């Protein structure tokens, strides 16, 4: 009984911290950008909002920090993404997907090698973990095909494999416990 109460208290504290963090970030994003940045400059703060200002964009006094971040996020800033996009426009679409799959397999192979050499994981568990880690690395890297469908597939398929395997082992344990009783 005491254990469930302490776990409930911990869950409530975590939920409170998440809600408080969400509300704090929402409040910060609604602050006016110009006044906030000027106040930070007057205080000689080590962190100012100058790095958020996108180039060739007019910022009026009514824009909030959230608006500036939205404008900044829409612009391509990565040099590598610009190069890959110009190269990808020359490559036919099926070959783009093949190149994406090869990049995914490369990262999966690297993680598989690392997990098998430096841990005592079995092949099946190391393969599932390396598929997930390879998908996560692929998700955050620039790739040849535009869009998020392939990124979601390379992360979603390993997650679904892990969930299916967990469900199968849970059902097997449940069945074995039922046979014992």
N, C-alpha and C positions, 0 to 999 in steps of 0.2 A: 504494500500500500504506500509506504513512504517513498519507494522508488518511483512509482507512477506519479506521485505528487511532485517530486523533484523534477522529473522529466517534463511534466506539464508546465511547471514554472519556467524551466529553461526554454521550452517552446514559446511560451508567452513573451518572455524577454526578447528572444530572437525575432518574433513577429513584431514586437514594439519597435525594436531597433530598425527593422526593415521599413516599417511604415514611417518612422521618424526620418530616416535617411531619404526616402522617396519625397516626403514633404519638404525637406530641406533643399534637395536638388531642384524641386519644382519652384520653390521660392527664389532660389539663386538664378534660375533660368528666366524668371520674369522680371529681374532687376533691369533698369535701363543701362544700356551698355556704356554710353558716353560718360554719364555721371559716375558710374562705378569705376571705370578705368581712370578717370581724372582723380578720384579720391584715392585710389591706390598709388598713383604717381605722386600726389601731395605727401603721402605718408612714407615715401621712398621704400615701398614694399619690394621685396625680392621677387615676387610673382605679380606681374601685371597682365592685363588682357590683350596686350599688343600682338601676341602670337596668334590670336584668333582672327585678326583683321584680314579678310581676303583681299588680294590685290585687285585693283581696278574695280572696286565696289564702293559706292557712295554710302556712307553711314549717317543717317539723320538722327536727331535726338530722340525720336520715338522708338527706335529699334531696341529690342531687348537682347540680352545675352543669348537666349535661345534662338532668336532670329539670326544672329551672327553665326552661331554654330551651324544652323541649318544651311545658310549660304555657303559657309566654309566646307561643309561635308558634301555639297553637291558638286564642287569643283574638283577636277582631277589634279592631284598634287604630286603624285608619285612619278618620278622620271621613268621607272621601269614599266609602270602601267602604260605610259604613253608610247614607249618603244614597242611593248608587246602588242598593243592595240594596232599600231601601224603594221607590224609584221603579220598579225592575225588576220587583217583584212585581205592579205594576199593569199592566205592558205584556205583551201576549200573546207567547208564545215565538217565533213566526216573526219578529215585529217586533224582538225582542231580537237575534236572529241577524243581521237586516238592519242594525240599528244597529251591531253589532260589525263587520260587513263594511265599512260606511261609514267607521267610525273607522280600520280597517286601511287602506282605500284613501286616506284623508286623509293618514296618515303616510307611506304609500308615495309619494304624489304630492309631498309636501314633500321627501322624500329624493331623488326623481327630479329635481325641479327644482334642488335644490342640486348634485347630481352633474353634471347637464348644464351648469349655468351656470359652476361653479367648477372643473371638471376637463375633461380632454379625452377622457373615456370615450365610447365609442359607445353608441347607444341600447340595444342588447341587453344589454351588460354593465352599464350603469347601471340598467336595469330589473331585472336579477337582483339586483344589490346593493341597490337600493331596496326590493325585495320582502322581502329578508332583514332589512334594517334596520327596515322598517315592522313586520314580524312580531315582531322583538325588542322594539321599543318597545311594541307592543300587548301582548306577553306580560307586561311589568312594570307596565302600567297597569291600574287597576280597570276592569272592563267590565260590560256589562249582563247577560250570561249567566253563571250560576254554573258552576263546574267548569273543568277544565283541557283539555278536549277541543278546544275552539275555539282556545285558546292554542297547543296543540301543533300543530294543523293550520296555523295562520298562520305558524308557524316551520318546521314539517316540510316543507310543500310547497315553499317557496323553497329549502330545503336540498336536497331531492330534485331540483329543477330544476337547481341548480348542479352536483350530482353527475352527473346525466345529461349535462349539457353538457360537463363535464370528460371523461367517459367517451367521448362521441362524438368530441371533438377528439383524445383519445389514440388511439382506433381509427383516425382519419383519418391522424394522423401515422405510426402504425405501418404502415398500408397504403401511404402514400406512400414511406416508407423501404424497404419491401419491393419496390416497383416500381422504385426507383432501382438497387437491387442486382441 
